[in-house]
Amino acid sequence: MIQDDDIDLTSGFSAFESKHFSRAMQLLSPYAEKGNSEAQYSLGIMYQNGLGTIRNPVLAFRWIREAAKQKHGLSCHSLGLMYLEGDCVEKNNTKAFEYFSLAADQGLAGSIIVLAQMYDQGIGVKKDHERAKKLYQKAGIDNVSMLEQLP
């Protein structure tokens, strides 16, 4: 039997996907407060980008971090980007590496590629071209020599 709560949660995600962000914010907020990591991630993205609300870096960081604490893959990746770029939080390459690693452990190819780049360039970790090459290959990039030619 479908519960009203299930309908509201599904409606919240549908509103988000349909770009009805104000409605998504209204429907998903209670679930984020209750600890639903997908709702927390969605709120974080909306606050980070000012979708359906005024951009709020503090709340963006808060909600994405809460979801990342639950090992929500996209939240870990997003938190890694926040730390890498200094968006919504002070730049910290070591923390970025930590969160990209958590996301990569869940198989997120984008996170694996970013980790490879970090190893390749020595960002937040000691340079290790062999480790970078293995990560590129793990992410499905077989022609690593082509990447080495890029500026």
C-alpha positions in Angstrom: 0.0 0.0 0.0 1.4 3.4 -1.0 1.7 5.9 1.9 1.0 9.6 1.6 4.7 10.1 2.6 5.8 8.0 -0.4 3.7 10.1 -2.8 5.1 13.4 -1.4 8.7 12.2 -1.7 8.1 10.9 -5.2 6.4 14.2 -6.1 9.3 16.1 -4.7 11.8 14.3 -6.9 9.5 14.7 -9.9 9.3 18.4 -9.2 13.1 18.6 -9.0 13.5 16.7 -12.3 10.8 18.9 -13.9 12.7 22.0 -12.8 9.8 23.1 -10.5 12.4 23.9 -7.8 10.2 25.9 -5.5 7.8 23.0 -5.2 10.6 20.5 -4.9 12.1 22.5 -2.1 8.7 22.5 -0.3 8.2 18.8 -0.7 11.7 17.5 -0.1 12.6 19.7 2.9 10.8 17.5 5.5 12.5 14.4 4.1 15.9 16.0 4.2 15.3 16.9 7.9 14.4 13.3 8.5 17.7 12.1 7.0 16.8 11.1 3.5 20.2 11.4 1.7 18.7 11.9 -1.8 16.4 14.7 -0.5 19.4 16.2 1.3 21.5 16.1 -1.9 18.7 17.7 -3.9 18.3 20.5 -1.4 22.0 21.1 -1.4 22.1 21.4 -5.2 19.2 23.8 -5.1 20.8 26.0 -2.5 24.2 25.8 -4.2 22.8 27.0 -7.5 19.9 29.3 -6.4 17.3 27.0 -7.8 13.8 27.8 -6.4 15.5 29.8 -3.7 18.2 32.3 -3.1 21.7 30.8 -3.4 22.9 29.9 0.1 26.4 28.4 0.2 26.1 27.6 4.0 22.9 25.6 3.5 24.2 24.0 0.3 27.3 22.8 2.1 25.3 21.6 5.1 22.9 19.5 3.1 25.4 18.0 0.8 27.7 17.2 3.7 24.8 15.5 5.5 24.1 13.3 2.5 27.8 12.6 2.1 28.0 11.4 5.7 25.6 8.6 4.6 28.0 7.8 1.8 25.6 9.1 -0.9 27.8 8.9 -4.0 26.8 12.0 -5.8 27.0 14.0 -2.6 30.5 12.7 -2.0 31.5 13.8 -5.5 29.8 17.2 -5.0 31.5 17.8 -1.7 34.8 16.9 -3.4 34.2 19.5 -6.0 33.2 22.1 -3.4 36.5 21.5 -1.6 38.5 21.4 -4.8 37.1 24.7 -6.1 36.5 26.5 -2.8 32.8 26.7 -3.6 30.6 27.0 -0.5 33.5 26.1 1.7 37.2 27.0 2.0 39.4 25.3 -0.6 41.0 22.1 0.8 42.6 19.7 -1.7 43.2 17.0 1.0 39.5 17.0 1.8 38.6 17.1 -1.9 40.7 13.9 -2.4 39.0 12.3 0.6 35.5 12.8 -0.8 36.4 11.9 -4.4 37.8 8.7 -3.0 34.6 7.9 -1.2 32.6 8.5 -4.4 35.1 6.5 -6.5 34.7 3.6 -4.1 31.1 3.5 -5.2 32.1 3.3 -8.9 31.4 6.9 -10.0 33.5 7.3 -13.1 33.7 11.1 -12.8 35.2 10.8 -9.4 37.7 8.2 -10.5 38.8 10.5 -13.3 39.2 13.4 -11.0 41.3 11.2 -8.6 43.5 10.3 -11.6 44.0 13.9 -12.4 44.8 14.7 -8.8 47.4 12.0 -8.8 48.7 13.1 -12.2 49.2 16.7 -11.0 49.9 16.1 -7.3 46.8 18.0 -6.1 46.0 17.0 -2.5 48.2 13.9 -2.9 51.8 13.0 -3.9 52.2 12.8 -7.7 51.9 9.2 -8.9 51.6 8.9 -12.7 51.3 5.1 -12.5 48.4 5.3 -10.0 46.8 7.9 -12.2 47.2 5.7 -15.3 45.5 2.8 -13.5 42.6 5.0 -12.4 42.1 6.4 -15.9 41.9 2.8 -17.1 39.5 1.9 -14.3 37.3 4.7 -15.5 37.3 3.3 -19.0 39.9 5.6 -20.6 42.1 3.2 -22.3 44.2 5.6 -24.4 46.0 7.3 -21.5 48.8 8.5 -23.8 46.3 10.7 -25.6 45.4 12.4 -22.3 49.1 13.0 -21.6 49.3 15.2 -24.7 46.5 17.6 -23.5 47.6 20.9 -22.2 
